[in-house]
Amino acid sequence: MAYVISDDCIACGTCIDECPVGAISEGDIYSIDPETCTECGTCADVCPSEAIHPGE
């Protein structure tokens, strides 16, 4: 399953540069394109608010 970003996102931008495939989009709450996400988890590892987790 692709990773998802919860409402705990503080839109800091830390995850954007970490995604090797560019699956993360900016916004009030960032989002991850499930078709592009490779489930590597690098975004979750750097998220300061722990808002990124594997999808269901």
C-alpha distance matrix in Angstrom:
0.0 3.8 6.5 9.1 12.8 15.0 18.6 19.7 19.3 22.8 22.3 23.8 22.2 21.5 17.9 19.0 20.9 18.4 15.7 16.8 15.5 16.7 13.5 15.0 17.8 20.7 22.0 23.3 19.8 17.6 14.4 11.5 11.3 7.8 9.9 11.1 8.7 8.7 6.9 10.5 11.0 14.5 14.3 13.7 16.5 19.0 18.4 21.8 20.8 17.7 16.0 12.6 10.0 6.4 5.4 6.6
3.8 0.0 3.8 6.5 10.2 13.0 16.6 17.6 16.6 19.9 19.0 20.6 18.7 18.2 14.5 15.4 17.5 15.3 12.4 13.8 12.5 13.2 9.9 11.3 14.1 17.0 18.6 20.1 16.7 14.2 11.0 7.9 8.0 5.1 7.8 8.4 5.6 6.8 5.4 9.0 9.2 12.2 11.4 11.5 14.6 16.5 15.8 19.3 18.6 15.8 13.9 10.4 8.7 6.0 5.5 8.3
6.5 3.8 0.0 3.8 7.0 9.9 13.6 14.2 13.2 16.5 16.0 17.3 15.9 15.3 11.8 13.3 15.6 13.4 11.2 13.5 12.9 12.9 9.8 10.0 12.8 15.2 16.6 17.7 14.1 11.8 9.3 6.8 8.7 7.3 10.6 10.3 7.0 8.6 6.1 8.7 7.4 10.1 8.6 8.1 11.6 13.3 12.2 15.7 14.8 12.1 10.2 6.6 5.4 4.1 5.0 8.7
9.1 6.5 3.8 0.0 3.8 6.5 10.0 11.2 10.4 14.0 13.6 15.7 14.8 14.9 11.8 13.2 16.2 14.7 12.8 15.7 14.8 13.9 10.6 9.6 11.5 13.3 13.9 14.6 10.9 9.2 6.9 5.9 8.5 8.1 11.8 12.0 9.5 11.9 9.9 12.2 10.4 12.4 9.9 9.2 13.0 14.0 11.9 14.9 13.3 11.1 8.2 5.6 5.6 6.0 5.4 8.9
12.8 10.2 7.0 3.8 0.0 3.8 6.9 7.8 6.6 10.2 10.2 12.5 12.2 12.7 10.3 12.0 15.3 14.3 13.1 16.5 16.1 14.5 11.6 9.3 10.5 11.2 11.4 11.5 7.7 6.6 5.9 6.9 10.3 11.0 14.7 14.4 12.0 14.6 12.7 14.3 11.8 12.9 9.7 8.9 12.6 12.6 9.8 12.2 10.3 9.0 5.5 4.5 6.7 8.8 8.8 11.9
15.0 13.0 9.9 6.5 3.8 0.0 3.8 5.2 6.0 9.7 10.9 13.5 14.3 14.9 13.2 15.1 18.5 17.5 16.8 20.2 19.9 18.2 15.3 12.9 13.4 13.4 12.6 11.5 7.9 8.6 8.6 10.4 13.6 14.0 17.8 17.9 15.6 18.1 15.9 17.5 14.7 15.9 12.7 11.2 14.6 14.6 11.3 12.7 9.8 8.8 5.1 6.3 8.0 10.5 10.0 12.3
18.6 16.6 13.6 10.0 6.9 3.8 0.0 3.8 5.3 8.2 10.0 13.0 14.5 15.8 14.8 16.6 20.0 19.7 19.2 22.9 22.5 20.3 17.7 14.8 14.5 13.5 11.7 9.6 6.7 9.0 10.2 12.9 16.0 17.0 20.6 20.7 18.8 21.5 19.5 20.9 18.0 18.9 15.4 14.1 17.2 16.5 12.9 13.4 10.1 10.4 7.1 9.5 11.6 14.2 13.7 15.6
19.7 17.6 14.2 11.2 7.8 5.2 3.8 0.0 3.8 6.3 9.1 11.3 13.3 13.9 13.6 16.0 19.0 18.4 18.7 22.5 22.8 20.7 18.6 15.5 15.6 14.4 13.1 10.9 8.2 10.1 11.9 14.2 17.8 18.8 22.4 22.0 19.6 21.9 19.6 20.4 17.1 17.5 14.2 12.4 15.0 14.1 10.3 10.1 6.5 7.5 5.1 8.6 11.1 14.4 14.8 17.1
19.3 16.6 13.2 10.4 6.6 6.0 5.3 3.8 0.0 3.8 5.6 7.9 9.6 10.7 10.4 12.4 15.6 15.5 15.8 19.6 19.9 17.5 15.7 12.3 12.3 10.8 10.0 8.4 5.6 6.9 9.4 11.9 15.6 17.2 20.6 19.7 17.6 20.1 18.3 18.8 15.7 15.5 11.9 11.1 13.7 12.2 8.5 8.9 6.5 7.9 5.2 7.9 11.3 14.5 15.0 17.9
22.8 19.9 16.5 14.0 10.2 9.7 8.2 6.3 3.8 0.0 3.8 5.5 8.5 10.0 11.0 12.7 15.5 16.1 17.0 20.8 21.4 18.8 17.6 14.0 13.5 11.0 10.1 8.0 6.9 8.5 11.9 14.6 18.2 20.3 23.4 22.2 20.3 22.7 21.1 21.2 18.1 17.2 13.6 13.3 15.2 12.8 9.4 8.7 7.0 9.8 8.3 11.1 14.6 18.0 18.8 21.7
22.3 19.0 16.0 13.6 10.2 10.9 10.0 9.1 5.6 3.8 0.0 3.8 5.6 8.2 9.1 9.8 12.8 14.0 14.7 18.4 18.8 15.8 15.0 11.2 10.2 7.5 7.1 6.3 5.7 6.2 9.9 12.7 16.0 18.6 21.3 19.8 18.4 21.1 20.1 20.2 17.5 16.3 12.6 13.4 15.4 12.7 9.9 10.3 9.6 11.8 10.0 11.6 15.3 18.2 18.9 22.1
23.8 20.6 17.3 15.7 12.5 13.5 13.0 11.3 7.9 5.5 3.8 0.0 3.8 5.7 8.0 9.1 11.1 12.5 14.2 17.7 18.8 16.0 16.0 12.4 12.1 9.5 10.2 9.8 9.5 9.2 12.6 14.6 18.0 20.6 23.1 21.1 19.4 21.6 20.6 20.0 17.3 15.3 12.0 13.1 14.1 10.9 8.7 8.6 9.4 11.9 11.2 12.6 16.4 19.5 20.8 24.2
22.2 18.7 15.9 14.8 12.2 14.3 14.5 13.3 9.6 8.5 5.6 3.8 0.0 3.8 5.5 5.5 7.6 9.5 10.9 14.2 15.3 12.5 12.9 9.5 9.6 7.7 9.7 10.7 10.1 8.3 11.2 12.6 15.7 18.4 20.5 18.1 16.8 18.9 18.4 17.7 15.5 13.3 10.1 12.2 13.3 10.2 9.0 10.2 11.5 13.1 12.2 12.4 16.1 18.6 20.0 23.6
21.5 18.2 15.3 14.9 12.7 14.9 15.8 13.9 10.7 10.0 8.2 5.7 3.8 0.0 3.8 5.7 6.4 7.1 9.6 12.9 14.7 12.7 13.4 10.6 11.9 10.8 13.1 14.0 12.6 10.6 12.9 13.4 16.6 18.8 20.9 18.3 16.4 17.8 17.0 15.6 13.2 10.5 7.9 9.9 10.2 6.8 6.6 8.1 10.4 11.5 11.6 11.5 14.9 17.5 19.5 23.2
17.9 14.5 11.8 11.8 10.3 13.2 14.8 13.6 10.4 11.0 9.1 8.0 5.5 3.8 0.0 3.8 5.6 5.1 6.4 10.1 11.6 9.9 10.0 7.6 9.8 9.9 12.6 14.0 11.9 9.1 10.4 10.1 13.2 15.2 17.3 14.7 12.6 14.1 13.3 12.2 10.1 7.8 4.7 7.5 8.7 6.4 6.3 9.3 10.9 10.9 10.4 9.1 12.2 14.4 16.3 20.0
19.0 15.4 13.3 13.2 12.0 15.1 16.6 16.0 12.4 12.7 9.8 9.1 5.5 5.7 3.8 0.0 3.8 5.5 5.8 8.9 9.8 7.2 8.2 5.9 7.6 8.0 11.4 13.7 12.2 9.0 10.1 9.8 12.2 14.8 16.3 13.4 12.2 14.2 14.4 13.5 12.3 10.1 7.6 10.9 12.2 10.0 10.1 12.8 14.3 14.5 13.4 12.0 14.9 16.6 18.0 21.7
20.9 17.5 15.6 16.2 15.3 18.5 20.0 19.0 15.6 15.5 12.8 11.1 7.6 6.4 5.6 3.8 0.0 3.8 5.7 7.7 9.8 8.1 10.3 9.1 11.0 11.4 14.9 17.1 15.9 12.8 13.7 13.0 15.0 17.3 18.4 15.0 13.8 14.9 15.4 13.7 12.9 9.9 8.6 12.2 12.4 10.1 11.4 14.0 16.2 16.4 16.0 14.5 17.2 18.7 20.5 24.3
18.4 15.3 13.4 14.7 14.3 17.5 19.7 18.4 15.5 16.1 14.0 12.5 9.5 7.1 5.1 5.5 3.8 0.0 3.8 6.1 9.0 8.6 10.1 9.4 12.3 13.4 16.7 18.6 16.7 13.5 13.9 12.4 14.6 16.1 17.4 14.1 12.1 12.5 12.5 10.3 9.4 6.2 5.8 9.4 9.2 7.8 9.8 12.9 15.2 14.6 14.7 12.6 14.7 16.0 18.3 22.0
15.7 12.4 11.2 12.8 13.1 16.8 19.2 18.7 15.8 17.0 14.7 14.2 10.9 9.6 6.4 5.8 5.7 3.8 0.0 3.8 5.6 5.5 6.6 7.0 10.4 12.5 15.9 18.3 16.1 12.5 11.9 9.7 11.2 12.7 13.6 10.3 8.5 9.3 9.9 8.5 8.6 6.6 6.1 9.8 10.8 10.3 11.6 15.1 16.7 15.5 14.9 12.2 13.8 14.4 16.2 19.8
16.8 13.8 13.5 15.7 16.5 20.2 22.9 22.5 19.6 20.8 18.4 17.7 14.2 12.9 10.1 8.9 7.7 6.1 3.8 0.0 3.8 5.9 8.1 9.8 13.0 15.5 19.0 21.7 19.6 16.0 15.0 12.3 12.8 14.0 13.9 10.2 9.1 8.8 10.6 8.8 10.3 8.5 9.3 12.8 13.3 13.2 15.0 18.5 20.3 19.0 18.5 15.5 16.7 16.6 18.3 21.8
15.5 12.5 12.9 14.8 16.1 19.9 22.5 22.8 19.9 21.4 18.8 18.8 15.3 14.7 11.6 9.8 9.8 9.0 5.6 3.8 0.0 3.8 5.6 8.5 11.4 14.5 18.0 21.0 19.0 15.2 13.6 10.6 10.1 11.4 10.7 6.9 7.1 7.7 10.4 9.9 11.8 10.9 11.0 14.4 15.7 15.7 16.9 20.5 21.7 20.3 19.1 16.1 17.0 16.4 17.4 20.7
16.7 13.2 12.9 13.9 14.5 18.2 20.3 20.7 17.5 18.8 15.8 16.0 12.5 12.7 9.9 7.2 8.1 8.6 5.5 5.9 3.8 0.0 3.8 5.7 8.0 10.9 14.4 17.6 16.0 12.3 11.0 8.9 8.8 11.3 11.1 7.7 8.2 10.1 12.2 12.1 13.0 11.8 10.7 14.2 15.9 15.2 15.7 19.1 20.1 19.3 17.7 15.2 16.8 16.8 17.5 21.0
13.5 9.9 9.8 10.6 11.6 15.3 17.7 18.6 15.7 17.6 15.0 16.0 12.9 13.4 10.0 8.2 10.3 10.1 6.6 8.1 5.6 3.8 0.0 3.8 6.7 10.2 13.2 16.2 14.0 10.3 8.2 5.4 5.2 7.7 8.2 5.3 5.5 8.6 10.2 11.2 11.8 11.7 10.0 12.9 15.4 15.2 15.0 18.5 18.8 17.7 15.6 12.9 14.2 13.9 14.1 17.5
15.0 11.3 10.0 9.6 9.3 12.9 14.8 15.5 12.3 14.0 11.2 12.4 9.5 10.6 7.6 5.9 9.1 9.4 7.0 9.8 8.5 5.7 3.8 0.0 3.8 6.8 9.8 12.6 10.5 6.8 5.6 4.5 6.4 9.5 11.1 8.9 8.3 11.4 12.0 12.8 12.1 11.6 8.9 11.6 14.3 13.4 12.5 15.7 15.9 15.3 13.0 11.0 13.2 13.9 14.2 17.7
17.8 14.1 12.8 11.5 10.5 13.4 14.5 15.6 12.3 13.5 10.2 12.1 9.6 11.9 9.8 7.6 11.0 12.3 10.4 13.0 11.4 8.0 6.7 3.8 0.0 3.8 6.7 10.1 8.9 5.6 5.3 6.3 7.7 11.4 12.8 11.2 11.5 14.9 15.6 16.6 15.8 15.2 12.2 14.6 17.3 15.9 14.5 17.2 17.0 17.1 14.4 13.2 15.7 16.7 16.4 19.7
20.7 17.0 15.2 13.3 11.2 13.4 13.5 14.4 10.8 11.0 7.5 9.5 7.7 10.8 9.9 8.0 11.4 13.4 12.5 15.5 14.5 10.9 10.2 6.8 3.8 0.0 3.8 7.1 7.1 4.8 6.9 9.2 11.3 14.8 16.5 15.0 14.9 18.2 18.5 19.1 17.8 16.7 13.4 15.5 18.0 16.0 14.1 16.1 15.8 16.7 14.1 13.9 17.0 18.7 18.5 21.8
22.0 18.6 16.6 13.9 11.4 12.6 11.7 13.1 10.0 10.1 7.1 10.2 9.7 13.1 12.6 11.4 14.9 16.7 15.9 19.0 18.0 14.4 13.2 9.8 6.7 3.8 0.0 3.8 5.0 5.0 7.6 10.9 13.0 16.3 18.4 17.5 17.4 20.9 20.8 21.8 20.1 19.4 15.8 17.3 20.0 18.0 15.5 16.9 15.9 17.1 14.2 14.7 17.8 19.7 19.1 22.1
23.3 20.1 17.7 14.6 11.5 11.5 9.6 10.9 8.4 8.0 6.3 9.8 10.7 14.0 14.0 13.7 17.1 18.6 18.3 21.7 21.0 17.6 16.2 12.6 10.1 7.1 3.8 0.0 3.8 6.3 9.4 13.1 15.6 18.5 21.0 20.4 19.8 23.2 22.5 23.5 21.3 20.8 17.0 17.8 20.5 18.4 15.4 16.0 14.4 16.1 13.2 14.7 17.9 20.2 19.6 22.4
19.8 16.7 14.1 10.9 7.7 7.9 6.7 8.2 5.6 6.9 5.7 9.5 10.1 12.6 11.9 12.2 15.9 16.7 16.1 19.6 19.0 16.0 14.0 10.5 8.9 7.1 5.0 3.8 0.0 3.8 6.6 10.2 13.2 15.6 18.5 18.0 17.0 20.2 19.2 20.4 18.1 17.9 14.2 14.6 17.6 16.0 12.8 13.9 12.0 13.1 9.9 11.1 14.2 16.5 16.0 18.7
17.6 14.2 11.8 9.2 6.6 8.6 9.0 10.1 6.9 8.5 6.2 9.2 8.3 10.6 9.1 9.0 12.8 13.5 12.5 16.0 15.2 12.3 10.3 6.8 5.6 4.8 5.0 6.3 3.8 0.0 3.8 7.0 10.1 12.9 15.6 14.6 13.6 16.8 16.3 17.3 15.3 15.1 11.4 12.5 15.5 14.1 11.5 13.5 12.4 12.9 9.8 9.8 12.8 14.8 14.6 17.8
14.4 11.0 9.3 6.9 5.9 8.6 10.2 11.9 9.4 11.9 9.9 12.6 11.2 12.9 10.4 10.1 13.7 13.9 11.9 15.0 13.6 11.0 8.2 5.6 5.3 6.9 7.6 9.4 6.6 3.8 0.0 3.8 6.6 9.2 12.0 11.5 10.7 14.2 13.8 15.5 14.1 14.6 11.3 12.4 15.9 15.2 13.0 15.7 14.5 14.0 10.7 9.5 11.7 12.7 11.9 15.0
11.5 7.9 6.8 5.9 6.9 10.4 12.9 14.2 11.9 14.6 12.7 14.6 12.6 13.4 10.1 9.8 13.0 12.4 9.7 12.3 10.6 8.9 5.4 4.5 6.3 9.2 10.9 13.1 10.2 7.0 3.8 0.0 3.8 6.0 8.8 8.0 6.9 10.5 10.4 12.4 11.6 12.5 9.9 11.3 14.7 14.7 13.3 16.6 15.9 14.6 11.8 9.4 10.7 10.8 10.2 13.6
11.3 8.0 8.7 8.5 10.3 13.6 16.0 17.8 15.6 18.2 16.0 18.0 15.7 16.6 13.2 12.2 15.0 14.6 11.2 12.8 10.1 8.8 5.2 6.4 7.7 11.3 13.0 15.6 13.2 10.1 6.6 3.8 0.0 3.8 5.5 5.4 6.1 9.9 10.9 13.4 13.6 14.8 12.8 14.5 17.7 18.0 16.9 20.3 19.7 18.2 15.4 12.8 13.5 12.6 11.4 14.2
7.8 5.1 7.3 8.1 11.0 14.0 17.0 18.8 17.2 20.3 18.6 20.6 18.4 18.8 15.2 14.8 17.3 16.1 12.7 14.0 11.4 11.3 7.7 9.5 11.4 14.8 16.3 18.5 15.6 12.9 9.2 6.0 3.8 0.0 3.8 5.5 5.2 8.3 9.0 12.2 12.9 14.9 13.5 14.6 17.8 18.9 17.9 21.5 20.7 18.6 15.9 12.9 12.4 10.6 9.0 11.4
9.9 7.8 10.6 11.8 14.7 17.8 20.6 22.4 20.6 23.4 21.3 23.1 20.5 20.9 17.3 16.3 18.4 17.4 13.6 13.9 10.7 11.1 8.2 11.1 12.8 16.5 18.4 21.0 18.5 15.6 12.0 8.8 5.5 3.8 0.0 3.8 5.9 8.3 10.4 13.4 14.9 16.7 15.8 17.4 20.3 21.3 20.8 24.5 24.0 22.0 19.5 16.4 15.9 13.8 12.4 14.4
11.1 8.4 10.3 12.0 14.4 17.9 20.7 22.0 19.7 22.2 19.8 21.1 18.1 18.3 14.7 13.4 15.0 14.1 10.3 10.2 6.9 7.7 5.3 8.9 11.2 15.0 17.5 20.4 18.0 14.6 11.5 8.0 5.4 5.5 3.8 0.0 3.8 6.4 9.1 11.2 13.0 14.0 13.4 15.6 18.1 18.9 18.9 22.6 22.7 20.9 18.8 15.5 15.6 14.0 13.5 16.2
8.7 5.6 7.0 9.5 12.0 15.6 18.8 19.6 17.6 20.3 18.4 19.4 16.8 16.4 12.6 12.2 13.8 12.1 8.5 9.1 7.1 8.2 5.5 8.3 11.5 14.9 17.4 19.8 17.0 13.6 10.7 6.9 6.1 5.2 5.9 3.8 0.0 3.8 5.6 7.8 9.3 10.8 10.3 12.1 14.7 15.9 15.9 19.7 19.8 17.7 15.9 12.4 12.1 10.5 10.8 13.8
8.7 6.8 8.6 11.9 14.6 18.1 21.5 21.9 20.1 22.7 21.1 21.6 18.9 17.8 14.1 14.2 14.9 12.5 9.3 8.8 7.7 10.1 8.6 11.4 14.9 18.2 20.9 23.2 20.2 16.8 14.2 10.5 9.9 8.3 8.3 6.4 3.8 0.0 3.8 5.5 8.3 10.1 11.0 12.6 14.4 16.2 17.0 20.8 21.3 18.8 17.7 13.9 13.1 11.0 12.1 14.8
6.9 5.4 6.1 9.9 12.7 15.9 19.5 19.6 18.3 21.1 20.1 20.6 18.4 17.0 13.3 14.4 15.4 12.5 9.9 10.6 10.4 12.2 10.2 12.0 15.6 18.5 20.8 22.5 19.2 16.3 13.8 10.4 10.9 9.0 10.4 9.1 5.6 3.8 0.0 3.8 5.5 8.4 9.4 9.9 11.8 14.2 14.8 18.5 18.8 15.8 15.0 11.2 9.8 7.7 9.5 12.3
10.5 9.0 8.7 12.2 14.3 17.5 20.9 20.4 18.8 21.2 20.2 20.0 17.7 15.6 12.2 13.5 13.7 10.3 8.5 8.8 9.9 12.1 11.2 12.8 16.6 19.1 21.8 23.5 20.4 17.3 15.5 12.4 13.4 12.2 13.4 11.2 7.8 5.5 3.8 0.0 3.8 5.7 8.0 9.0 9.7 12.2 13.7 17.3 18.3 15.6 15.6 11.9 11.1 9.9 12.6 15.5
11.0 9.2 7.4 10.4 11.8 14.7 18.0 17.1 15.7 18.1 17.5 17.3 15.5 13.2 10.1 12.3 12.9 9.4 8.6 10.3 11.8 13.0 11.8 12.1 15.8 17.8 20.1 21.3 18.1 15.3 14.1 11.6 13.6 12.9 14.9 13.0 9.3 8.3 5.5 3.8 0.0 3.8 5.4 5.3 6.3 9.1 10.2 13.8 14.7 11.8 12.1 8.6 8.1 8.1 11.4 14.6
14.5 12.2 10.1 12.4 12.9 15.9 18.9 17.5 15.5 17.2 16.3 15.3 13.3 10.5 7.8 10.1 9.9 6.2 6.6 8.5 10.9 11.8 11.7 11.6 15.2 16.7 19.4 20.8 17.9 15.1 14.6 12.5 14.8 14.9 16.7 14.0 10.8 10.1 8.4 5.7 3.8 0.0 3.8 5.5 5.1 6.6 8.9 12.3 14.1 12.0 12.7 9.8 10.6 11.5 14.6 18.0
14.3 11.4 8.6 9.9 9.7 12.7 15.4 14.2 11.9 13.6 12.6 12.0 10.1 7.9 4.7 7.6 8.6 5.8 6.1 9.3 11.0 10.7 10.0 8.9 12.2 13.4 15.8 17.0 14.2 11.4 11.3 9.9 12.8 13.5 15.8 13.4 10.3 11.0 9.4 8.0 5.4 3.8 0.0 3.8 5.4 5.5 6.3 10.0 11.4 9.7 9.7 7.1 9.0 10.7 13.3 16.9
13.7 11.5 8.1 9.2 8.9 11.2 14.1 12.4 11.1 13.3 13.4 13.1 12.2 9.9 7.5 10.9 12.2 9.4 9.8 12.8 14.4 14.2 12.9 11.6 14.6 15.5 17.3 17.8 14.6 12.5 12.4 11.3 14.5 14.6 17.4 15.6 12.1 12.6 9.9 9.0 5.3 5.5 3.8 0.0 3.8 5.5 5.3 8.7 9.4 6.8 7.5 4.9 6.3 8.7 11.8 15.1
16.5 14.6 11.6 13.0 12.6 14.6 17.2 15.0 13.7 15.2 15.4 14.1 13.3 10.2 8.7 12.2 12.4 9.2 10.8 13.3 15.7 15.9 15.4 14.3 17.3 18.0 20.0 20.5 17.6 15.5 15.9 14.7 17.7 17.8 20.3 18.1 14.7 14.4 11.8 9.7 6.3 5.1 5.4 3.8 0.0 3.8 5.9 8.5 10.4 8.2 10.2 8.5 9.5 11.7 15.1 18.3
19.0 16.5 13.3 14.0 12.6 14.6 16.5 14.1 12.2 12.8 12.7 10.9 10.2 6.8 6.4 10.0 10.1 7.8 10.3 13.2 15.7 15.2 15.2 13.4 15.9 16.0 18.0 18.4 16.0 14.1 15.2 14.7 18.0 18.9 21.3 18.9 15.9 16.2 14.2 12.2 9.1 6.6 5.5 5.5 3.8 0.0 3.8 6.2 9.0 8.3 10.1 9.2 11.5 14.2 17.2 20.6
18.4 15.8 12.2 11.9 9.8 11.3 12.9 10.3 8.5 9.4 9.9 8.7 9.0 6.6 6.3 10.1 11.4 9.8 11.6 15.0 16.9 15.7 15.0 12.5 14.5 14.1 15.5 15.4 12.8 11.5 13.0 13.3 16.9 17.9 20.8 18.9 15.9 17.0 14.8 13.7 10.2 8.9 6.3 5.3 5.9 3.8 0.0 3.8 5.6 5.3 6.6 6.8 9.8 13.1 15.6 19.0
21.8 19.3 15.7 14.9 12.2 12.7 13.4 10.1 8.9 8.7 10.3 8.6 10.2 8.1 9.3 12.8 14.0 12.9 15.1 18.5 20.5 19.1 18.5 15.7 17.2 16.1 16.9 16.0 13.9 13.5 15.7 16.6 20.3 21.5 24.5 22.6 19.7 20.8 18.5 17.3 13.8 12.3 10.0 8.7 8.5 6.2 3.8 0.0 3.8 5.6 7.9 9.6 12.5 16.1 18.5 21.6
20.8 18.6 14.8 13.3 10.3 9.8 10.1 6.5 6.5 7.0 9.6 9.4 11.5 10.4 10.9 14.3 16.2 15.2 16.7 20.3 21.7 20.1 18.8 15.9 17.0 15.8 15.9 14.4 12.0 12.4 14.5 15.9 19.7 20.7 24.0 22.7 19.8 21.3 18.8 18.3 14.7 14.1 11.4 9.4 10.4 9.0 5.6 3.8 0.0 3.8 5.3 8.3 11.1 14.9 16.8 19.6
17.7 15.8 12.1 11.1 9.0 8.8 10.4 7.5 7.9 9.8 11.8 11.9 13.1 11.5 10.9 14.5 16.4 14.6 15.5 19.0 20.3 19.3 17.7 15.3 17.1 16.7 17.1 16.1 13.1 12.9 14.0 14.6 18.2 18.6 22.0 20.9 17.7 18.8 15.8 15.6 11.8 12.0 9.7 6.8 8.2 8.3 5.3 5.6 3.8 0.0 3.8 5.7 7.8 11.5 13.8 16.5
16.0 13.9 10.2 8.2 5.5 5.1 7.1 5.1 5.2 8.3 10.0 11.2 12.2 11.6 10.4 13.4 16.0 14.7 14.9 18.5 19.1 17.7 15.6 13.0 14.4 14.1 14.2 13.2 9.9 9.8 10.7 11.8 15.4 15.9 19.5 18.8 15.9 17.7 15.0 15.6 12.1 12.7 9.7 7.5 10.2 10.1 6.6 7.9 5.3 3.8 0.0 3.8 6.7 10.3 11.7 14.5
12.6 10.4 6.6 5.6 4.5 6.3 9.5 8.6 7.9 11.1 11.6 12.6 12.4 11.5 9.1 12.0 14.5 12.6 12.2 15.5 16.1 15.2 12.9 11.0 13.2 13.9 14.7 14.7 11.1 9.8 9.5 9.4 12.8 12.9 16.4 15.5 12.4 13.9 11.2 11.9 8.6 9.8 7.1 4.9 8.5 9.2 6.8 9.6 8.3 5.7 3.8 0.0 3.8 7.1 9.0 12.3
10.0 8.7 5.4 5.6 6.7 8.0 11.6 11.1 11.3 14.6 15.3 16.4 16.1 14.9 12.2 14.9 17.2 14.7 13.8 16.7 17.0 16.8 14.2 13.2 15.7 17.0 17.8 17.9 14.2 12.8 11.7 10.7 13.5 12.4 15.9 15.6 12.1 13.1 9.8 11.1 8.1 10.6 9.0 6.3 9.5 11.5 9.8 12.5 11.1 7.8 6.7 3.8 0.0 3.8 6.3 9.3
6.4 6.0 4.1 6.0 8.8 10.5 14.2 14.4 14.5 18.0 18.2 19.5 18.6 17.5 14.4 16.6 18.7 16.0 14.4 16.6 16.4 16.8 13.9 13.9 16.7 18.7 19.7 20.2 16.5 14.8 12.7 10.8 12.6 10.6 13.8 14.0 10.5 11.0 7.7 9.9 8.1 11.5 10.7 8.7 11.7 14.2 13.1 16.1 14.9 11.5 10.3 7.1 3.8 0.0 3.8 6.7
5.4 5.5 5.0 5.4 8.8 10.0 13.7 14.8 15.0 18.8 18.9 20.8 20.0 19.5 16.3 18.0 20.5 18.3 16.2 18.3 17.4 17.5 14.1 14.2 16.4 18.5 19.1 19.6 16.0 14.6 11.9 10.2 11.4 9.0 12.4 13.5 10.8 12.1 9.5 12.6 11.4 14.6 13.3 11.8 15.1 17.2 15.6 18.5 16.8 13.8 11.7 9.0 6.3 3.8 0.0 3.8
6.6 8.3 8.7 8.9 11.9 12.3 15.6 17.1 17.9 21.7 22.1 24.2 23.6 23.2 20.0 21.7 24.3 22.0 19.8 21.8 20.7 21.0 17.5 17.7 19.7 21.8 22.1 22.4 18.7 17.8 15.0 13.6 14.2 11.4 14.4 16.2 13.8 14.8 12.3 15.5 14.6 18.0 16.9 15.1 18.3 20.6 19.0 21.6 19.6 16.5 14.5 12.3 9.3 6.7 3.8 0.0
